[in-house]
Amino acid sequence: MTQRPRYPVEVRERAVRLVLEHAGEHASQWAAIESIASKCGMTPETLRKWVRRAEVDAGSRPGLTTDERKRLSELERENRELRRANEILKTAAAFFARELDPRPPR
């Protein structure tokens, strides 16, 4: 069940590009983010998160890139499924071991 993004990808890319291009014209990057966010009709925090994600993806900021984060989520999901299947198999093995045990119950 995926959510539809609130802002189109083009708007995101344009806003991030504007922040990166006009950061030098403002006292700080946050000032540039506030200015551009108000012009684009979004909250500054939303735009700040997009800028940080773009910086990580570009390699100018440490962290997991979008692709790495997606791959990590897939691996974690697969790991949960395998652990659940393993528990089911352990339970089934114990059940059948009791059923096939030739010794009478105590």
Jmol script that loads the backbone (N, CA, C; Angstrom):
load data "model"
ATOM      1  N   MET A   1       0.839  -1.159   0.000  1.00  0.00           N
ATOM      2  CA  MET A   1       0.000   0.000   0.000  1.00  0.00           C
ATOM      3  C   MET A   1       0.899   1.241   0.000  1.00  0.00           C
ATOM      4  N   THR A   2       1.190   1.760  -1.159  1.00  0.00           N
ATOM      5  CA  THR A   2       2.079   2.906  -1.264  1.00  0.00           C
ATOM      6  C   THR A   2       1.261   4.181  -1.366  1.00  0.00           C
ATOM      7  N   GLN A   3       1.798   5.223  -0.752  1.00  0.00           N
ATOM      8  CA  GLN A   3       1.146   6.515  -0.825  1.00  0.00           C
ATOM      9  C   GLN A   3       1.566   7.236  -2.090  1.00  0.00           C
ATOM     10  N   ARG A   4       0.645   7.999  -2.639  1.00  0.00           N
ATOM     11  CA  ARG A   4       0.954   8.822  -3.789  1.00  0.00           C
ATOM     12  C   ARG A   4       1.708  10.045  -3.284  1.00  0.00           C
ATOM     13  N   PRO A   5       2.830  10.380  -3.889  1.00  0.00           N
ATOM     14  CA  PRO A   5       3.571  11.534  -3.409  1.00  0.00           C
ATOM     15  C   PRO A   5       2.735  12.817  -3.526  1.00  0.00           C
ATOM     16  N   ARG A   6       2.876  13.668  -2.522  1.00  0.00           N
ATOM     17  CA  ARG A   6       2.089  14.885  -2.506  1.00  0.00           C
ATOM     18  C   ARG A   6       2.564  15.868  -3.571  1.00  0.00           C
ATOM     19  N   TYR A   7       3.854  15.916  -3.767  1.00  0.00           N
ATOM     20  CA  TYR A   7       4.421  16.822  -4.757  1.00  0.00           C
ATOM     21  C   TYR A   7       4.990  16.010  -5.910  1.00  0.00           C
ATOM     22  N   PRO A   8       4.754  16.459  -7.135  1.00  0.00           N
ATOM     23  CA  PRO A   8       5.334  15.743  -8.280  1.00  0.00           C
ATOM     24  C   PRO A   8       6.863  15.767  -8.214  1.00  0.00           C
ATOM     25  N   VAL A   9       7.465  14.774  -8.835  1.00  0.00           N
ATOM     26  CA  VAL A   9       8.924  14.652  -8.840  1.00  0.00           C
ATOM     27  C   VAL A   9       9.573  15.889  -9.451  1.00  0.00           C
ATOM     28  N   GLU A  10       8.955  16.440 -10.487  1.00  0.00           N
ATOM     29  CA  GLU A  10       9.517  17.615 -11.146  1.00  0.00           C
ATOM     30  C   GLU A  10       9.599  18.800 -10.182  1.00  0.00           C
ATOM     31  N   VAL A  11       8.573  18.966  -9.352  1.00  0.00           N
ATOM     32  CA  VAL A  11       8.562  20.064  -8.382  1.00  0.00           C
ATOM     33  C   VAL A  11       9.671  19.853  -7.355  1.00  0.00           C
ATOM     34  N   ARG A  12       9.818  18.627  -6.888  1.00  0.00           N
ATOM     35  CA  ARG A  12      10.878  18.325  -5.926  1.00  0.00           C
ATOM     36  C   ARG A  12      12.250  18.650  -6.509  1.00  0.00           C
ATOM     37  N   GLU A  13      12.502  18.140  -7.700  1.00  0.00           N
ATOM     38  CA  GLU A  13      13.803  18.343  -8.326  1.00  0.00           C
ATOM     39  C   GLU A  13      14.084  19.818  -8.564  1.00  0.00           C
ATOM     40  N   ARG A  14      13.079  20.554  -9.006  1.00  0.00           N
ATOM     41  CA  ARG A  14      13.250  21.981  -9.273  1.00  0.00           C
ATOM     42  C   ARG A  14      13.536  22.743  -7.986  1.00  0.00           C
ATOM     43  N   ALA A  15      12.795  22.441  -6.928  1.00  0.00           N
ATOM     44  CA  ALA A  15      12.989  23.136  -5.656  1.00  0.00           C
ATOM     45  C   ALA A  15      14.379  22.861  -5.092  1.00  0.00           C
ATOM     46  N   VAL A  16      14.816  21.614  -5.142  1.00  0.00           N
ATOM     47  CA  VAL A  16      16.149  21.263  -4.641  1.00  0.00           C
ATOM     48  C   VAL A  16      17.222  21.962  -5.478  1.00  0.00           C
ATOM     49  N   ARG A  17      17.043  21.960  -6.777  1.00  0.00           N
ATOM     50  CA  ARG A  17      18.013  22.615  -7.660  1.00  0.00           C
ATOM     51  C   ARG A  17      18.088  24.108  -7.356  1.00  0.00           C
ATOM     52  N   LEU A  18      16.931  24.745  -7.128  1.00  0.00           N
ATOM     53  CA  LEU A  18      16.907  26.170  -6.804  1.00  0.00           C
ATOM     54  C   LEU A  18      17.660  26.459  -5.504  1.00  0.00           C
ATOM     55  N   VAL A  19      17.463  25.607  -4.499  1.00  0.00           N
ATOM     56  CA  VAL A  19      18.165  25.801  -3.223  1.00  0.00           C
ATOM     57  C   VAL A  19      19.665  25.699  -3.438  1.00  0.00           C
ATOM     58  N   LEU A  20      20.096  24.681  -4.148  1.00  0.00           N
ATOM     59  CA  LEU A  20      21.530  24.483  -4.351  1.00  0.00           C
ATOM     60  C   LEU A  20      22.141  25.606  -5.194  1.00  0.00           C
ATOM     61  N   GLU A  21      21.380  26.110  -6.160  1.00  0.00           N
ATOM     62  CA  GLU A  21      21.898  27.174  -7.020  1.00  0.00           C
ATOM     63  C   GLU A  21      21.940  28.524  -6.306  1.00  0.00           C
ATOM     64  N   HIS A  22      20.958  28.802  -5.444  1.00  0.00           N
ATOM     65  CA  HIS A  22      20.828  30.127  -4.838  1.00  0.00           C
ATOM     66  C   HIS A  22      21.274  30.172  -3.379  1.00  0.00           C
ATOM     67  N   ALA A  23      21.923  29.139  -2.899  1.00  0.00           N
ATOM     68  CA  ALA A  23      22.363  29.127  -1.501  1.00  0.00           C
ATOM     69  C   ALA A  23      23.373  30.237  -1.232  1.00  0.00           C
ATOM     70  N   GLY A  24      24.191  30.567  -2.186  1.00  0.00           N
ATOM     71  CA  GLY A  24      25.188  31.612  -2.012  1.00  0.00           C
ATOM     72  C   GLY A  24      24.595  33.006  -1.908  1.00  0.00           C
ATOM     73  N   GLU A  25      23.383  33.202  -2.375  1.00  0.00           N
ATOM     74  CA  GLU A  25      22.728  34.511  -2.339  1.00  0.00           C
ATOM     75  C   GLU A  25      22.086  34.808  -0.993  1.00  0.00           C
ATOM     76  N   HIS A  26      22.066  33.821  -0.102  1.00  0.00           N
ATOM     77  CA  HIS A  26      21.427  33.978   1.198  1.00  0.00           C
ATOM     78  C   HIS A  26      22.468  33.817   2.300  1.00  0.00           C
ATOM     79  N   ALA A  27      22.090  34.239   3.501  1.00  0.00           N
ATOM     80  CA  ALA A  27      23.018  34.171   4.637  1.00  0.00           C
ATOM     81  C   ALA A  27      23.369  32.730   5.001  1.00  0.00           C
ATOM     82  N   SER A  28      22.436  31.825   4.805  1.00  0.00           N
ATOM     83  CA  SER A  28      22.670  30.417   5.111  1.00  0.00           C
ATOM     84  C   SER A  28      21.826  29.565   4.177  1.00  0.00           C
ATOM     85  N   GLN A  29      22.096  28.274   4.212  1.00  0.00           N
ATOM     86  CA  GLN A  29      21.287  27.376   3.388  1.00  0.00           C
ATOM     87  C   GLN A  29      19.847  27.364   3.880  1.00  0.00           C
ATOM     88  N   TRP A  30      19.676  27.460   5.199  1.00  0.00           N
ATOM     89  CA  TRP A  30      18.315  27.469   5.759  1.00  0.00           C
ATOM     90  C   TRP A  30      17.535  28.682   5.263  1.00  0.00           C
ATOM     91  N   ALA A  31      18.187  29.838   5.156  1.00  0.00           N
ATOM     92  CA  ALA A  31      17.520  31.034   4.642  1.00  0.00           C
ATOM     93  C   ALA A  31      17.085  30.812   3.190  1.00  0.00           C
ATOM     94  N   ALA A  32      17.937  30.172   2.409  1.00  0.00           N
ATOM     95  CA  ALA A  32      17.588  29.863   1.018  1.00  0.00           C
ATOM     96  C   ALA A  32      16.410  28.896   0.975  1.00  0.00           C
ATOM     97  N   ILE A  33      16.425  27.895   1.848  1.00  0.00           N
ATOM     98  CA  ILE A  33      15.341  26.910   1.899  1.00  0.00           C
ATOM     99  C   ILE A  33      14.027  27.592   2.263  1.00  0.00           C
ATOM    100  N   GLU A  34      14.046  28.460   3.270  1.00  0.00           N
ATOM    101  CA  GLU A  34      12.817  29.153   3.670  1.00  0.00           C
ATOM    102  C   GLU A  34      12.266  30.012   2.540  1.00  0.00           C
ATOM    103  N   SER A  35      13.148  30.728   1.873  1.00  0.00           N
ATOM    104  CA  SER A  35      12.735  31.609   0.785  1.00  0.00           C
ATOM    105  C   SER A  35      12.109  30.824  -0.366  1.00  0.00           C
ATOM    106  N   ILE A  36      12.786  29.780  -0.786  1.00  0.00           N
ATOM    107  CA  ILE A  36      12.318  29.004  -1.940  1.00  0.00           C
ATOM    108  C   ILE A  36      11.080  28.181  -1.582  1.00  0.00           C
ATOM    109  N   ALA A  37      11.013  27.669  -0.353  1.00  0.00           N
ATOM    110  CA  ALA A  37       9.845  26.887   0.065  1.00  0.00           C
ATOM    111  C   ALA A  37       8.591  27.739   0.037  1.00  0.00           C
ATOM    112  N   SER A  38       8.693  28.989   0.489  1.00  0.00           N
ATOM    113  CA  SER A  38       7.511  29.853   0.477  1.00  0.00           C
ATOM    114  C   SER A  38       7.064  30.153  -0.952  1.00  0.00           C
ATOM    115  N   LYS A  39       8.011  30.266  -1.860  1.00  0.00           N
ATOM    116  CA  LYS A  39       7.669  30.541  -3.259  1.00  0.00           C
ATOM    117  C   LYS A  39       7.080  29.326  -3.961  1.00  0.00           C
ATOM    118  N   CYS A  40       7.501  28.132  -3.537  1.00  0.00           N
ATOM    119  CA  CYS A  40       7.030  26.898  -4.181  1.00  0.00           C
ATOM    120  C   CYS A  40       5.790  26.317  -3.500  1.00  0.00           C
ATOM    121  N   GLY A  41       5.382  26.888  -2.368  1.00  0.00           N
ATOM    122  CA  GLY A  41       4.162  26.432  -1.703  1.00  0.00           C
ATOM    123  C   GLY A  41       4.328  25.168  -0.883  1.00  0.00           C
ATOM    124  N   MET A  42       5.444  25.062  -0.174  1.00  0.00           N
ATOM    125  CA  MET A  42       5.679  23.894   0.687  1.00  0.00           C
ATOM    126  C   MET A  42       6.303  24.383   1.975  1.00  0.00           C
ATOM    127  N   THR A  43       6.366  23.503   2.960  1.00  0.00           N
ATOM    128  CA  THR A  43       6.987  23.905   4.218  1.00  0.00           C
ATOM    129  C   THR A  43       8.504  23.840   4.075  1.00  0.00           C
ATOM    130  N   PRO A  44       9.210  24.693   4.806  1.00  0.00           N
ATOM    131  CA  PRO A  44      10.680  24.649   4.739  1.00  0.00           C
ATOM    132  C   PRO A  44      11.250  23.303   5.176  1.00  0.00           C
ATOM    133  N   GLU A  45      10.616  22.659   6.142  1.00  0.00           N
ATOM    134  CA  GLU A  45      11.123  21.367   6.614  1.00  0.00           C
ATOM    135  C   GLU A  45      11.052  20.307   5.520  1.00  0.00           C
ATOM    136  N   THR A  46       9.981  20.324   4.751  1.00  0.00           N
ATOM    137  CA  THR A  46       9.854  19.383   3.628  1.00  0.00           C
ATOM    138  C   THR A  46      10.993  19.588   2.640  1.00  0.00           C
ATOM    139  N   LEU A  47      11.216  20.831   2.282  1.00  0.00           N
ATOM    140  CA  LEU A  47      12.280  21.129   1.321  1.00  0.00           C
ATOM    141  C   LEU A  47      13.655  20.803   1.909  1.00  0.00           C
ATOM    142  N   ARG A  48      13.846  21.055   3.198  1.00  0.00           N
ATOM    143  CA  ARG A  48      15.129  20.736   3.840  1.00  0.00           C
ATOM    144  C   ARG A  48      15.420  19.245   3.740  1.00  0.00           C
ATOM    145  N   LYS A  49      14.405  18.419   3.990  1.00  0.00           N
ATOM    146  CA  LYS A  49      14.593  16.966   3.892  1.00  0.00           C
ATOM    147  C   LYS A  49      14.950  16.555   2.467  1.00  0.00           C
ATOM    148  N   TRP A  50      14.314  17.160   1.485  1.00  0.00           N
ATOM    149  CA  TRP A  50      14.629  16.836   0.095  1.00  0.00           C
ATOM    150  C   TRP A  50      16.063  17.228  -0.243  1.00  0.00           C
ATOM    151  N   VAL A  51      16.482  18.400   0.240  1.00  0.00           N
ATOM    152  CA  VAL A  51      17.850  18.861  -0.033  1.00  0.00           C
ATOM    153  C   VAL A  51      18.849  17.913   0.619  1.00  0.00           C
ATOM    154  N   ARG A  52      18.604  17.520   1.865  1.00  0.00           N
ATOM    155  CA  ARG A  52      19.520  16.587   2.552  1.00  0.00           C
ATOM    156  C   ARG A  52      19.595  15.259   1.802  1.00  0.00           C
ATOM    157  N   ARG A  53      18.471  14.748   1.352  1.00  0.00           N
ATOM    158  CA  ARG A  53      18.447  13.482   0.611  1.00  0.00           C
ATOM    159  C   ARG A  53      19.222  13.622  -0.687  1.00  0.00           C
ATOM    160  N   ALA A  54      19.063  14.752  -1.381  1.00  0.00           N
ATOM    161  CA  ALA A  54      19.796  14.986  -2.632  1.00  0.00           C
ATOM    162  C   ALA A  54      21.297  15.071  -2.365  1.00  0.00           C
ATOM    163  N   GLU A  55      21.682  15.686  -1.254  1.00  0.00           N
ATOM    164  CA  GLU A  55      23.100  15.781  -0.915  1.00  0.00           C
ATOM    165  C   GLU A  55      23.690  14.408  -0.607  1.00  0.00           C
ATOM    166  N   VAL A  56      22.944  13.573   0.074  1.00  0.00           N
ATOM    167  CA  VAL A  56      23.414  12.213   0.364  1.00  0.00           C
ATOM    168  C   VAL A  56      23.537  11.417  -0.933  1.00  0.00           C
ATOM    169  N   ASP A  57      22.524  11.518  -1.789  1.00  0.00           N
ATOM    170  CA  ASP A  57      22.556  10.789  -3.058  1.00  0.00           C
ATOM    171  C   ASP A  57      23.708  11.249  -3.947  1.00  0.00           C
ATOM    172  N   ALA A  58      24.066  12.531  -3.852  1.00  0.00           N
ATOM    173  CA  ALA A  58      25.164  13.066  -4.662  1.00  0.00           C
ATOM    174  C   ALA A  58      26.528  12.734  -4.061  1.00  0.00           C
ATOM    175  N   GLY A  59      26.541  12.289  -2.795  1.00  0.00           N
ATOM    176  CA  GLY A  59      27.798  11.929  -2.159  1.00  0.00           C
ATOM    177  C   GLY A  59      28.452  13.076  -1.409  1.00  0.00           C
ATOM    178  N   SER A  60      27.795  14.222  -1.337  1.00  0.00           N
ATOM    179  CA  SER A  60      28.389  15.358  -0.635  1.00  0.00           C
ATOM    180  C   SER A  60      28.059  15.362   0.858  1.00  0.00           C
ATOM    181  N   ARG A  61      27.247  14.427   1.291  1.00  0.00           N
ATOM    182  CA  ARG A  61      26.886  14.301   2.704  1.00  0.00           C
ATOM    183  C   ARG A  61      26.892  12.804   3.037  1.00  0.00           C
ATOM    184  N   PRO A  62      27.408  12.431   4.211  1.00  0.00           N
ATOM    185  CA  PRO A  62      27.435  11.004   4.561  1.00  0.00           C
ATOM    186  C   PRO A  62      26.036  10.462   4.842  1.00  0.00           C
ATOM    187  N   GLY A  63      25.857   9.180   4.591  1.00  0.00           N
ATOM    188  CA  GLY A  63      24.577   8.521   4.852  1.00  0.00           C
ATOM    189  C   GLY A  63      24.256   7.520   3.764  1.00  0.00           C
ATOM    190  N   LEU A  64      23.158   6.823   3.961  1.00  0.00           N
ATOM    191  CA  LEU A  64      22.711   5.838   2.973  1.00  0.00           C
ATOM    192  C   LEU A  64      21.995   6.545   1.831  1.00  0.00           C
ATOM    193  N   THR A  65      22.357   6.176   0.605  1.00  0.00           N
ATOM    194  CA  THR A  65      21.662   6.752  -0.541  1.00  0.00           C
ATOM    195  C   THR A  65      20.274   6.139  -0.637  1.00  0.00           C
ATOM    196  N   THR A  66      19.459   6.700  -1.493  1.00  0.00           N
ATOM    197  CA  THR A  66      18.092   6.208  -1.670  1.00  0.00           C
ATOM    198  C   THR A  66      18.093   4.750  -2.106  1.00  0.00           C
ATOM    199  N   ASP A  67      18.977   4.404  -3.043  1.00  0.00           N
ATOM    200  CA  ASP A  67      19.046   3.017  -3.516  1.00  0.00           C
ATOM    201  C   ASP A  67      19.492   2.074  -2.406  1.00  0.00           C
ATOM    202  N   GLU A  68      20.487   2.506  -1.626  1.00  0.00           N
ATOM    203  CA  GLU A  68      20.965   1.667  -0.525  1.00  0.00           C
ATOM    204  C   GLU A  68      19.881   1.485   0.532  1.00  0.00           C
ATOM    205  N   ARG A  69      19.149   2.550   0.813  1.00  0.00           N
ATOM    206  CA  ARG A  69      18.073   2.484   1.798  1.00  0.00           C
ATOM    207  C   ARG A  69      16.964   1.522   1.334  1.00  0.00           C
ATOM    208  N   LYS A  70      16.652   1.581   0.046  1.00  0.00           N
ATOM    209  CA  LYS A  70      15.635   0.679  -0.513  1.00  0.00           C
ATOM    210  C   LYS A  70      16.103  -0.771  -0.425  1.00  0.00           C
ATOM    211  N   ARG A  71      17.354  -1.016  -0.789  1.00  0.00           N
ATOM    212  CA  ARG A  71      17.915  -2.373  -0.733  1.00  0.00           C
ATOM    213  C   ARG A  71      17.942  -2.890   0.700  1.00  0.00           C
ATOM    214  N   LEU A  72      18.295  -2.030   1.648  1.00  0.00           N
ATOM    215  CA  LEU A  72      18.317  -2.416   3.054  1.00  0.00           C
ATOM    216  C   LEU A  72      16.922  -2.814   3.525  1.00  0.00           C
ATOM    217  N   SER A  73      15.913  -2.050   3.125  1.00  0.00           N
ATOM    218  CA  SER A  73      14.533  -2.386   3.495  1.00  0.00           C
ATOM    219  C   SER A  73      14.115  -3.742   2.934  1.00  0.00           C
ATOM    220  N   GLU A  74      14.488  -3.993   1.678  1.00  0.00           N
ATOM    221  CA  GLU A  74      14.160  -5.279   1.061  1.00  0.00           C
ATOM    222  C   GLU A  74      14.833  -6.430   1.805  1.00  0.00           C
ATOM    223  N   LEU A  75      16.099  -6.252   2.162  1.00  0.00           N
ATOM    224  CA  LEU A  75      16.824  -7.307   2.878  1.00  0.00           C
ATOM    225  C   LEU A  75      16.243  -7.532   4.277  1.00  0.00           C
ATOM    226  N   GLU A  76      15.856  -6.464   4.950  1.00  0.00           N
ATOM    227  CA  GLU A  76      15.253  -6.616   6.274  1.00  0.00           C
ATOM    228  C   GLU A  76      13.923  -7.354   6.182  1.00  0.00           C
ATOM    229  N   ARG A  77      13.126  -7.043   5.158  1.00  0.00           N
ATOM    230  CA  ARG A  77      11.847  -7.724   4.957  1.00  0.00           C
ATOM    231  C   ARG A  77      12.068  -9.209   4.683  1.00  0.00           C
ATOM    232  N   GLU A  78      13.033  -9.505   3.814  1.00  0.00           N
ATOM    233  CA  GLU A  78      13.349 -10.896   3.501  1.00  0.00           C
ATOM    234  C   GLU A  78      13.838 -11.635   4.748  1.00  0.00           C
ATOM    235  N   ASN A  79      14.649 -10.959   5.554  1.00  0.00           N
ATOM    236  CA  ASN A  79      15.159 -11.552   6.786  1.00  0.00           C
ATOM    237  C   ASN A  79      14.008 -11.899   7.739  1.00  0.00           C
ATOM    238  N   ARG A  80      13.041 -10.979   7.894  1.00  0.00           N
ATOM    239  CA  ARG A  80      11.875 -11.251   8.754  1.00  0.00           C
ATOM    240  C   ARG A  80      11.091 -12.460   8.249  1.00  0.00           C
ATOM    241  N   GLU A  81      10.880 -12.541   6.934  1.00  0.00           N
ATOM    242  CA  GLU A  81      10.136 -13.669   6.362  1.00  0.00           C
ATOM    243  C   GLU A  81      10.873 -14.983   6.591  1.00  0.00           C
ATOM    244  N   LEU A  82      12.187 -14.976   6.420  1.00  0.00           N
ATOM    245  CA  LEU A  82      12.971 -16.202   6.612  1.00  0.00           C
ATOM    246  C   LEU A  82      12.978 -16.634   8.076  1.00  0.00           C
ATOM    247  N   ARG A  83      13.060 -15.673   8.990  1.00  0.00           N
ATOM    248  CA  ARG A  83      13.005 -16.014  10.419  1.00  0.00           C
ATOM    249  C   ARG A  83      11.653 -16.629  10.777  1.00  0.00           C
ATOM    250  N   ARG A  84      10.578 -16.057  10.229  1.00  0.00           N
ATOM    251  CA  ARG A  84       9.241 -16.589  10.497  1.00  0.00           C
ATOM    252  C   ARG A  84       9.104 -18.010   9.930  1.00  0.00           C
ATOM    253  N   ALA A  85       9.592 -18.217   8.714  1.00  0.00           N
ATOM    254  CA  ALA A  85       9.531 -19.553   8.118  1.00  0.00           C
ATOM    255  C   ALA A  85      10.365 -20.540   8.922  1.00  0.00           C
ATOM    256  N   ASN A  86      11.506 -20.105   9.422  1.00  0.00           N
ATOM    257  CA  ASN A  86      12.372 -20.964  10.222  1.00  0.00           C
ATOM    258  C   ASN A  86      11.667 -21.383  11.513  1.00  0.00           C
ATOM    259  N   GLU A  87      10.975 -20.448  12.165  1.00  0.00           N
ATOM    260  CA  GLU A  87      10.237 -20.778  13.392  1.00  0.00           C
ATOM    261  C   GLU A  87       9.127 -21.797  13.108  1.00  0.00           C
ATOM    262  N   ILE A  88       8.444 -21.617  12.002  1.00  0.00           N
ATOM    263  CA  ILE A  88       7.385 -22.564  11.621  1.00  0.00           C
ATOM    264  C   ILE A  88       7.971 -23.949  11.399  1.00  0.00           C
ATOM    265  N   LEU A  89       9.096 -24.025  10.704  1.00  0.00           N
ATOM    266  CA  LEU A  89       9.732 -25.313  10.445  1.00  0.00           C
ATOM    267  C   LEU A  89      10.226 -25.969  11.732  1.00  0.00           C
ATOM    268  N   LYS A  90      10.754 -25.185  12.661  1.00  0.00           N
ATOM    269  CA  LYS A  90      11.192 -25.741  13.946  1.00  0.00           C
ATOM    270  C   LYS A  90      10.015 -26.329  14.710  1.00  0.00           C
ATOM    271  N   THR A  91       8.906 -25.596  14.731  1.00  0.00           N
ATOM    272  CA  THR A  91       7.710 -26.072  15.431  1.00  0.00           C
ATOM    273  C   THR A  91       7.186 -27.350  14.786  1.00  0.00           C
ATOM    274  N   ALA A  92       7.143 -27.380  13.461  1.00  0.00           N
ATOM    275  CA  ALA A  92       6.665 -28.568  12.755  1.00  0.00           C
ATOM    276  C   ALA A  92       7.590 -29.751  12.989  1.00  0.00           C
ATOM    277  N   ALA A  93       8.883 -29.519  12.994  1.00  0.00           N
ATOM    278  CA  ALA A  93       9.840 -30.604  13.225  1.00  0.00           C
ATOM    279  C   ALA A  93       9.668 -31.185  14.624  1.00  0.00           C
ATOM    280  N   ALA A  94       9.466 -30.332  15.615  1.00  0.00           N
ATOM    281  CA  ALA A  94       9.264 -30.810  16.983  1.00  0.00           C
ATOM    282  C   ALA A  94       7.970 -31.599  17.086  1.00  0.00           C
ATOM    283  N   PHE A  95       6.917 -31.134  16.427  1.00  0.00           N
ATOM    284  CA  PHE A  95       5.637 -31.835  16.455  1.00  0.00           C
ATOM    285  C   PHE A  95       5.764 -33.224  15.843  1.00  0.00           C
ATOM    286  N   PHE A  96       6.361 -33.304  14.659  1.00  0.00           N
ATOM    287  CA  PHE A  96       6.481 -34.598  14.000  1.00  0.00           C
ATOM    288  C   PHE A  96       7.468 -35.515  14.707  1.00  0.00           C
ATOM    289  N   ALA A  97       8.469 -34.957  15.353  1.00  0.00           N
ATOM    290  CA  ALA A  97       9.410 -35.780  16.109  1.00  0.00           C
ATOM    291  C   ALA A  97       8.686 -36.469  17.256  1.00  0.00           C
ATOM    292  N   ARG A  98       7.765 -35.768  17.918  1.00  0.00           N
ATOM    293  CA  ARG A  98       6.987 -36.378  19.007  1.00  0.00           C
ATOM    294  C   ARG A  98       6.063 -37.458  18.460  1.00  0.00           C
ATOM    295  N   GLU A  99       5.480 -37.207  17.308  1.00  0.00           N
ATOM    296  CA  GLU A  99       4.537 -38.159  16.710  1.00  0.00           C
ATOM    297  C   GLU A  99       5.241 -39.446  16.269  1.00  0.00           C
ATOM    298  N   LEU A 100       6.468 -39.305  15.777  1.00  0.00           N
ATOM    299  CA  LEU A 100       7.181 -40.465  15.254  1.00  0.00           C
ATOM    300  C   LEU A 100       8.046 -41.152  16.297  1.00  0.00           C
ATOM    301  N   ASP A 101       8.110 -40.632  17.516  1.00  0.00           N
ATOM    302  CA  ASP A 101       8.932 -41.215  18.578  1.00  0.00           C
ATOM    303  C   ASP A 101       8.320 -42.565  18.997  1.00  0.00           C
ATOM    304  N   PRO A 102       9.079 -43.687  18.898  1.00  0.00           N
ATOM    305  CA  PRO A 102       8.514 -45.002  19.231  1.00  0.00           C
ATOM    306  C   PRO A 102       8.332 -45.210  20.736  1.00  0.00           C
ATOM    307  N   ARG A 103       8.943 -44.405  21.569  1.00  0.00           N
ATOM    308  CA  ARG A 103       8.796 -44.584  23.029  1.00  0.00           C
ATOM    309  C   ARG A 103       7.397 -44.163  23.468  1.00  0.00           C
ATOM    310  N   PRO A 104       6.825 -44.884  24.412  1.00  0.00           N
ATOM    311  CA  PRO A 104       5.494 -44.493  24.903  1.00  0.00           C
ATOM    312  C   PRO A 104       5.596 -43.217  25.724  1.00  0.00           C
ATOM    313  N   PRO A 105       4.527 -42.406  25.721  1.00  0.00           N
ATOM    314  CA  PRO A 105       4.539 -41.188  26.513  1.00  0.00           C
ATOM    315  C   PRO A 105       4.584 -41.502  27.997  1.00  0.00           C
ATOM    316  N   ARG A 106       5.166 -40.654  28.803  1.00  0.00           N
ATOM    317  CA  ARG A 106       5.323 -40.877  30.236  1.00  0.00           C
ATOM    318  C   ARG A 106       4.083 -40.624  31.000  1.00  0.00           C
TER     319      ARG A 106
END
end "model"
wireframe off; spacefill off
backbone 0.3
color backbone group
